[in-house]
Amino acid sequence: MEEGKFLDSYKASEFNYIIDYEKISAAIKYYKFKGFKQIEVPWDTPKKYREVTFIGNDFNPIGEDRYLVGSAEQSFVFLFDRHDLKRGSYLSCTPCFRGDEIDQTHQQYFLKVELFDNNDTSEKRLLHIINLAYNFFNQYIPVKIVQVDNCTYDIETSDGIELGSYGIRSWNNKKWIFGTALAEPRLSKAMLRYN
């Protein structure tokens, strides 16, 4: 990447929203209390792991078949596939890099606490995790659960801003539950719109 190209591609207006690290900390504490184990995961993976959960505009590779992650779910899948992740309920906080169009609620990078369960992948467990997330978000802003398809759900604000996605996914003979614990500054942006 040419020197200066990274910052030249962004508008100053993207930096108007500040990540609320207190909310990040609150999410980590809340889910740890609910039984999730916090671990550190890679911030980049080979492209095939990125494509398990996200197909779209990629950020430039940072090395030989190394791509910045779109979410920690890709990092969890990478570790799970390599047998470096035991069965369990996990959370991790990573930056997320996406080639999304920028608008009121989307930006090309943000901070997210991701939930990952490869121990109990039942629909009952998924609904329990969604309920945990609903209760967490509802502390900040009124939310609703929206069923997207058979085993995929979103949590949204009353005016339709998606705060998190939840579901059961499988790939390469592996199955897991994924979910958003918190994405910032998305929640903070939604709260500003609500108030």
C-alpha positions as CSV (number, residue, x, y, z in Angstrom):
1,M,0.0,0.0,0.0
2,E,1.4,3.4,-0.9
3,E,2.4,5.6,1.9
4,G,-0.4,7.9,3.0
5,K,-3.0,6.0,0.9
6,F,-4.7,4.5,4.0
7,L,-5.6,7.8,5.6
8,D,-6.3,9.5,2.3
9,S,-9.1,7.1,1.7
10,Y,-11.0,8.2,4.8
11,K,-13.1,11.3,5.4
12,A,-12.7,13.3,8.6
13,S,-16.5,12.9,9.2
14,E,-15.8,9.2,9.9
15,F,-14.0,10.1,13.1
16,N,-16.9,12.0,14.6
17,Y,-18.0,9.1,16.7
18,I,-15.8,8.0,19.6
19,I,-15.6,4.4,20.7
20,D,-16.9,4.1,24.3
21,Y,-14.4,1.9,26.0
22,E,-16.5,1.8,29.2
23,K,-19.2,0.0,27.2
24,I,-16.6,-2.4,25.8
25,S,-15.4,-3.1,29.3
26,A,-19.0,-3.5,30.6
27,A,-19.8,-6.0,27.8
28,I,-16.7,-8.1,28.6
29,K,-17.5,-8.1,32.3
30,Y,-21.2,-9.0,31.7
31,Y,-20.4,-12.0,29.4
32,K,-17.6,-13.3,31.6
33,F,-20.0,-13.2,34.5
34,K,-22.4,-15.2,32.3
35,G,-19.8,-17.9,31.7
36,F,-17.9,-16.9,28.6
37,K,-14.1,-17.1,28.7
38,Q,-12.2,-14.2,27.4
39,I,-9.3,-15.1,25.1
40,E,-7.1,-13.2,22.6
41,V,-7.4,-14.1,19.0
42,P,-5.5,-13.2,15.8
43,W,-6.4,-9.9,14.1
44,D,-5.6,-11.4,10.7
45,T,-6.3,-14.8,9.1
46,P,-5.9,-16.5,5.8
47,K,-8.6,-15.4,3.3
48,K,-10.5,-18.7,3.4
49,Y,-11.4,-18.0,7.1
50,R,-12.6,-14.5,6.3
51,E,-14.8,-15.9,3.5
52,V,-16.5,-18.4,5.9
53,T,-18.4,-15.5,7.4
54,F,-17.9,-12.5,5.1
55,I,-17.8,-12.2,1.3
56,G,-17.4,-8.7,0.1
57,N,-15.0,-5.9,-0.3
58,D,-11.7,-6.8,1.4
59,F,-9.1,-4.6,3.0
60,N,-5.8,-5.1,1.3
61,P,-3.9,-8.2,2.4
62,I,-1.2,-7.5,5.0
63,G,1.0,-10.4,3.9
64,E,1.1,-13.6,2.1
65,D,-2.5,-14.8,2.4
66,R,-3.1,-12.7,5.5
67,Y,-6.2,-10.5,5.7
68,L,-7.4,-8.3,8.5
69,V,-10.5,-9.8,10.1
70,G,-14.1,-8.6,9.5
71,S,-14.9,-9.9,13.0
72,A,-13.3,-12.1,15.7
73,E,-15.6,-15.0,14.5
74,Q,-13.2,-15.5,11.6
75,S,-10.3,-15.7,14.1
76,F,-12.2,-18.2,16.3
77,V,-13.0,-20.3,13.2
78,F,-9.3,-20.2,12.2
79,L,-8.3,-21.4,15.7
80,F,-11.1,-24.0,15.8
81,D,-10.1,-25.4,12.4
82,R,-6.4,-25.7,13.4
83,H,-7.4,-27.5,16.6
84,D,-6.0,-24.6,18.7
85,L,-9.4,-23.9,20.4
86,K,-11.0,-26.4,22.8
87,R,-14.7,-26.7,23.1
88,G,-16.2,-23.9,25.1
89,S,-18.0,-20.5,25.3
90,Y,-15.6,-17.7,24.4
91,L,-15.5,-14.0,23.9
92,S,-12.8,-11.8,22.3
93,C,-12.5,-8.1,21.5
94,T,-10.9,-7.2,18.2
95,P,-11.0,-4.4,15.6
96,C,-13.1,-5.3,12.6
97,F,-12.2,-4.2,9.1
98,R,-14.8,-4.1,6.4
99,G,-15.2,-2.6,3.0
100,D,-18.7,-1.4,3.7
101,E,-20.2,1.8,2.4
102,I,-20.0,4.5,5.0
103,D,-23.3,5.8,6.3
104,Q,-24.9,6.9,9.6
105,T,-24.4,3.5,11.2
106,H,-21.7,1.8,9.1
107,Q,-18.0,2.4,8.9
108,Q,-15.1,0.5,7.5
109,Y,-13.5,-0.3,10.9
110,F,-14.8,-0.5,14.4
111,L,-14.3,-2.4,17.7
112,K,-16.4,-5.5,18.5
113,V,-16.7,-8.0,21.3
114,E,-17.6,-11.3,19.7
115,L,-19.2,-14.3,21.3
116,F,-18.4,-17.8,20.0
117,D,-19.7,-21.2,21.4
118,N,-18.4,-24.4,19.9
119,N,-19.5,-26.5,22.9
120,D,-23.3,-26.4,22.9
121,T,-24.5,-25.5,19.4
122,S,-28.2,-26.2,20.0
123,E,-31.0,-23.8,19.1
124,K,-31.8,-23.7,22.8
125,R,-28.3,-22.4,23.6
126,L,-28.5,-19.9,20.7
127,L,-31.8,-18.5,22.1
128,H,-30.2,-18.3,25.6
129,I,-27.3,-16.3,24.1
130,I,-29.7,-14.0,22.3
131,N,-31.6,-13.4,25.5
132,L,-28.3,-12.5,27.3
133,A,-27.6,-10.0,24.5
134,Y,-31.1,-8.6,24.6
135,N,-30.8,-7.9,28.3
136,F,-27.3,-6.4,27.9
137,F,-28.4,-4.0,25.1
138,N,-31.7,-3.2,26.9
139,Q,-29.7,-1.6,29.7
140,Y,-28.7,1.2,27.2
141,I,-31.6,1.4,24.7
142,P,-34.9,-0.3,24.0
143,V,-34.3,-3.2,21.6
144,K,-36.2,-6.0,19.8
145,I,-35.2,-9.4,18.5
146,V,-35.8,-10.0,14.8
147,Q,-35.7,-13.5,13.2
148,V,-33.8,-13.2,9.9
149,D,-34.2,-16.9,8.9
150,N,-34.4,-20.3,10.5
151,C,-31.5,-20.0,12.9
152,T,-30.3,-16.4,12.4
153,Y,-31.5,-13.5,14.5
154,D,-30.7,-9.8,14.8
155,I,-31.1,-7.5,17.8
156,E,-32.2,-4.1,16.6
157,T,-33.3,-0.7,18.0
158,S,-36.9,0.3,17.7
159,D,-36.0,2.3,14.5
160,G,-34.2,-0.7,12.9
161,I,-30.5,-0.2,13.6
162,E,-28.9,-3.6,13.9
163,L,-26.9,-3.9,17.1
164,G,-25.9,-7.5,16.7
165,S,-26.3,-10.7,14.7
166,Y,-26.7,-14.2,16.2
167,G,-26.9,-17.7,14.6
168,I,-25.6,-21.2,14.2
169,R,-23.0,-21.8,11.4
170,S,-21.2,-24.8,10.2
171,W,-18.2,-25.2,7.9
172,N,-15.6,-27.9,7.3
173,N,-17.3,-30.4,9.6
174,K,-17.3,-27.9,12.4
175,K,-20.4,-26.1,14.0
176,W,-20.6,-23.1,16.3
177,I,-22.8,-20.3,17.6
178,F,-21.8,-16.8,16.8
179,G,-23.0,-13.5,18.3
180,T,-22.3,-9.9,18.9
181,A,-21.7,-8.9,22.5
182,L,-21.1,-5.3,21.5
183,A,-19.9,-3.2,18.5
184,E,-18.7,0.3,19.1
185,P,-19.3,3.0,18.1
186,R,-22.5,1.4,16.7
187,L,-24.3,1.3,20.1
188,S,-23.2,4.8,21.0
189,K,-24.4,6.1,17.6
190,A,-27.8,4.3,18.1
191,M,-28.1,5.9,21.6
192,L,-27.5,9.4,20.2
193,R,-30.2,8.8,17.6
194,Y,-32.6,7.5,20.2
195,N,-32.1,10.3,22.7
